[in-house]
Amino acid sequence: MKRYLQALWLLLCALSSTAQNSMGEDYYWGNNFHFEAVNTDQRMMVRQPASYACGDSALYRIFDSFDNSTFLPGKSLNIVPKSSIMLGIKLHPKLKNYFSAEVQNFSKKYNSYLIPDSSDATLVAMGINESNIHDYRYRVVENDSIERVKWSPIPKLEQKYGAKKPYGAIGTFNYPGKQILVEVAHKDKLHIRDGYIMDWRQRYRPELKQIIVHGTSKYGYYNLRYDSLNNGFASKFDPATGVPLDWKFPKDSVTEFSLEFNNHETTPYSIYLIKTIAGKTDTTRIEWWLQETKYSVAEEHLAQVGKYELIIQQTGKFGKFPDAEMLRIPYEVLEPKVLEKKYALNKILPYVFGTLVILGLGFFLYRSQTRRRIRKLEDQKQRVAVQLKGIQVQLNPHFMFNAINSIQNLIQKHQVDDANHYLNRFASLTRAALEFAEQEMISLSDEIKLLDDYLQMEQLRYGFHYEIENAIVAHPDLIEIPTMMLQPFVENAIKHGIADLYEKGKISVRFANNQGNLCIEIKDNGKGFNMNELDSAAGYGMRLSKERIVLLNKAYPENSFALKISSDGNGTSVQIQVDNWIQ
């Protein structure tokens, strides 16, 4: 009977040690000491950290918590103290919502506690006794900068709180408005150490350092605070918090943005999103426990036109804390911009005339440069014809029919998200192809975006895997290549290489700089083909691309365009090298 009561006590200790209510409800410290340990959850057999509580009138029972000789349903297995020091902490019994976040300290993690009521914190070391007290030292560090107590001997041994033997009394601490680290370590074996971080600072609003936006811009990302970089999306900022007050941007112009905070390692954050779309308002929790200084808001929270507001607060239920302790970041996603078509004739004529003059000058310069690079007018006509054929290959009715048919199949299978994703990629690819149709060159970043859209779209149909690797140090916006030069080779790799492999198929596209030479390789793990039958095995788009390579060599005699295709039973490799292309 005594053995059973002891086991029941162990279970109650474990159940009462929860330091954070996962539902965000109020919780209190109680008349307890807390000790950190490691155990195995017998349901999943997972090794994990845990906190054990012991009444402050029966401190000796903490040793019973680590007695693994008693088994009880629901009790964890193989429970051991986090360290042989057995450091424990006692806070005010009525302290509410104190959290217990772990803070990394080299190879160790120390638990931290919020003590906004300025009450005491008492630390004991049950693993320190008369036989080893001279082997240990302790120190006190204030605000991670000032060593209030340098490494010193353990102050004393005492026997209080119902303890049956003397233990190391580290001390009682109270530092209102400050953050304190108390660390205990073996003087010769520093890996034997433990500590607690106690934060007596008042609760405060999360502090925003900056917002980094990824999307349409010269460099691909920018600090929202700078008007010269943010495309006019925001012009007013709260001087106290740095939060944008009028942040609005068209759909698809922002792919994601990152919130960067000041350090808050002892205060985890919860993040909620309030969104109003088509007149319907909804609140969603998108992060419960954030200790990192950076959080990325994904594209899924930017994809629909509407009004949004991010709420960042200390971890807990939404609205649990007063507004003064919450950070609100509003933003609005607008419809994509549509050009105004109606203008007064007398207002538009000067612009038309100016545009014609600029176009005339531009045409003259273009013609002069073309004459120096292209020796025969016939070559120019052939290049334009091949370009038009290339566009036709990408946007021919057969391709569009297959795309629309795939969308219909996805909708019939009730895969609405996949259908929307496929349609968005197809629309993006179509717009880009039309936009770049008359451009001889586009940036490498635009080419990569076109390939990614096309591969994602085809991936929904065939299920293959792919990767695009850019190993060039220079920014891809600064490098130009012929418009849609690679897409026919990728299309050929899919249709004639891996279409029948489905999930086992793989395509890789790699860009590299070899001493100023632009090197591109497209590989697949398809069945390959006989090199002697290359012309018949290749698709129409690839044959057009080979013709285009020949014309490019004529148009740019100072840059050699080389195409090498190899294939065997393990797949096909297409290598393109352009000499002296990268400055």
Beta strands, then each sheet from edge to edge (+ up, - down):
strand 1: 32-41
strand 2: 46-55
strand 3: 77-81
strand 4: 87-90
strand 5: 101-105
strand 6: 108-114
strand 7: 121-125
strand 8: 136-142
strand 9: 146-153
strand 10: 156-158
strand 11: 167-173
strand 12: 179-186
strand 13: 193-199
strand 14: 208-215
strand 15: 221-223
strand 16: 248-250
strand 17: 254-261
strand 18: 269-277
strand 19: 280-290
strand 20: 294-297
strand 21: 306-314
strand 22: 327-334
strand 23: 441-443
strand 24: 465-470
strand 25: 480-482
strand 26: 506-514
strand 27: 517-524
strand 28: 561-568
strand 29: 571-578
sheet 1: 2+ 1- 3+
sheet 2: 2+ 1- 4+ 7- 11+ 10-
sheet 3: 5+ 6- 13- 12+ 8- 9+
sheet 4: 15+ 14- 17+ 20-
sheet 5: 16+ 22+ 21- 18+ 19-
sheet 6: 23+ 25-
sheet 7: 24+ 26+ 27- 29+ 28-
end
